[in-house]
Amino acid sequence: MIDPTSDLGTDVTEADAPRCGNCGDPVVEKSTHRAVTWIEDGEVQTRHFCDEACLDGWDDEQ
């Protein structure tokens, strides 16, 4: 997976993009992309979101 927040990730396609943790759509729009990270069992966990609205609508399973 290519990191869509990276300046090098300008060529992110829907196939390479992470899926939104709320709606499941591919996250390809860098200007509205949001991410949440946390440590669980000693490992970094990340959820990506299309935009602020999807982040706000996320039902955090923690």
Secondary structure, DSSP 8 states (H G I E B T S, - for coil): ---TTSGGGTT--TTTS-BBTTT--B---TTT-EEEEEEETTEEEEEEESSHHHHHH-----
